[in-house]
């Protein structure tokens, strides 16, 4: 008899027991994001930066000099790989990391107070603007942090550390009655 495998999100067991209705402070887990690391080859920064910014339904996050993290819920990994291939292999290199990364969204009126407990970056609205991202140590784990709205952020972390980061963020958000659940 052939074995049947069910696809489970790495945080499936961590979510069990959380409230279904989101409070003002809420941690959402994106169930199946598309995530790519992109490295721009020397001399092609300007044209590739422009091409990446023109991708529809894809969030482009700074990850280092000439390095970007692309995140999408709406564009499939195959479609995004085709778009990146069209940019030319002499201009850009890319690697799909969808299975190896977890995307967490956190928001609420006191979200900066929650994040300040484990991130040594100034997240004030005048300093860390909407759309800005940075590679940071997030609870002692390497992560990419992006401000996505007035009081919302996304955290992209390696799959193997997702459970730890999830548990830590939930603990940090406890004083604000933070809830958690899967997005959409």
C-alpha positions in Angstrom: 0.0 0.0 0.0 1.5 3.4 -1.0 2.2 5.9 1.7 0.3 9.2 1.7 2.0 12.2 3.0 0.1 15.2 4.3 1.8 18.6 4.0 2.0 20.3 7.4 3.3 23.7 8.2 6.3 23.7 10.6 4.3 25.8 13.1 1.1 23.7 12.9 1.6 22.3 16.4 2.6 25.7 17.9 -0.7 27.3 16.8 -2.9 24.7 18.6 -4.8 26.3 21.5 -4.6 29.9 20.3 -7.8 32.0 19.9 -9.4 32.1 16.5 -10.5 35.8 16.7 -7.6 38.2 16.4 -7.0 40.8 19.1 -5.5 44.2 18.2 -2.1 42.7 18.7 -1.9 39.6 16.5 0.8 37.3 15.1 -0.1 35.8 11.7 1.7 32.9 10.0 1.7 32.9 6.2 1.0 29.3 5.3 2.7 29.0 1.9 4.7 32.1 0.9 7.0 32.2 -2.1 10.4 33.3 -1.0 13.5 33.9 -3.2 17.0 35.2 -2.4 18.4 37.3 -5.2 22.0 38.4 -5.7 22.6 41.2 -8.3 25.9 40.9 -10.2 28.3 43.8 -10.1 27.5 46.6 -12.6 23.8 45.7 -12.9 22.5 47.2 -9.7 20.5 50.1 -11.2 18.7 48.1 -13.9 18.0 45.1 -11.7 16.8 47.3 -8.8 14.3 48.9 -11.2 13.2 45.5 -12.6 12.7 44.1 -9.1 10.6 47.1 -8.0 8.3 46.6 -11.0 7.4 43.0 -10.1 3.7 42.8 -9.3 2.5 41.3 -6.1 6.0 40.7 -4.9 7.6 42.5 -1.9 11.3 43.3 -2.4 13.3 43.4 0.8 16.8 44.6 1.3 19.0 41.8 2.6 22.5 43.3 2.1 24.6 45.0 -0.6 23.3 43.8 -3.9 21.2 41.2 -2.2 17.4 41.1 -2.0 14.7 38.8 -0.5 11.5 38.5 -2.6 8.3 37.5 -0.8 4.9 36.9 -2.2 1.6 35.2 -1.3 0.1 35.6 -4.7 2.9 34.7 -7.2 3.9 31.1 -7.5 7.5 30.1 -7.2 7.5 28.8 -10.8 6.1 32.2 -12.1 8.6 34.2 -10.0 11.5 32.0 -11.2 10.5 32.6 -14.8 10.4 36.4 -14.2 13.8 36.3 -12.5 15.3 34.1 -15.3 14.1 36.7 -17.8 16.4 39.2 -16.1 19.4 37.2 -17.4 21.9 35.0 -15.7 24.8 37.4 -16.3 22.9 40.1 -14.4 21.3 38.2 -11.4 21.5 34.9 -9.5 18.6 33.6 -7.4 17.6 30.7 -5.2 14.1 29.7 -4.2 13.8 29.4 -0.4 10.1 29.0 0.1 10.4 25.6 1.9 13.3 26.9 4.0 11.8 30.2 5.3 8.8 31.1 7.4 7.0 34.4 7.2 5.4 35.8 10.3 3.4 39.0 10.5 2.9 41.0 13.6 0.8 44.0 14.1 -1.0 46.2 16.7 -0.8 49.6 18.3 2.1 48.6 20.6 3.9 46.3 18.1 7.2 48.3 18.5 7.1 47.7 22.3 6.8 43.9 21.6 9.6 43.9 19.0 11.8 46.1 21.2 12.1 43.2 23.6 14.3 41.3 21.2 15.5 43.5 18.3 18.3 46.0 18.7 17.1 48.3 15.8 15.4 51.6 16.2 11.8 50.9 14.9 10.5 54.4 15.4 8.2 55.5 12.6 10.6 58.4 11.6 13.6 56.1 11.4 12.3 52.7 10.2 9.9 53.6 7.4 7.1 51.6 5.8 8.8 49.3 3.2 12.1 49.4 4.9 13.8 46.1 5.8 16.9 45.0 7.6 18.7 41.8 8.5 18.6 41.6 12.3 19.2 39.3 15.2 15.7 38.5 16.3 15.7 36.8 19.7 19.3 35.6 18.9 18.2 34.3 15.5 19.1 35.8 12.1 16.0 37.2 10.4 14.8 39.7 7.9 12.5 42.3 9.5 10.3 44.6 7.3 7.9 47.3 8.2 4.8 46.7 6.2 2.4 49.3 7.6 2.0 52.0 10.2 1.8 49.4 13.0 2.8 46.1 11.2 5.9 44.2 10.5 7.0 40.9 8.8 9.6 38.6 10.1 11.3 36.1 7.7 13.2 33.4 9.5 14.8 30.1 8.7 12.3 27.2 9.0 14.5 25.4 11.6 14.2 28.4 14.0 10.6 29.2 13.3 9.2 27.4 16.4 11.6 29.2 18.7 10.9 32.6 17.2 7.2 32.0 17.3 7.3 30.9 21.0 9.4 33.9 21.9 7.2 36.4 20.1 4.1 35.0 21.8 5.8 35.3 25.2 6.8 38.9 24.4 3.3 39.7 23.3 1.6 38.2 26.3 1.3 41.5 28.2 -0.7 42.9 25.3 -3.0 39.8 25.0 -1.5 39.0 21.6 -3.2 36.3 19.6 -1.8 34.1 16.9 -3.0 32.1 13.9 -2.5 31.4 10.3 -3.1 34.2 7.8 -6.0 34.0 5.4 
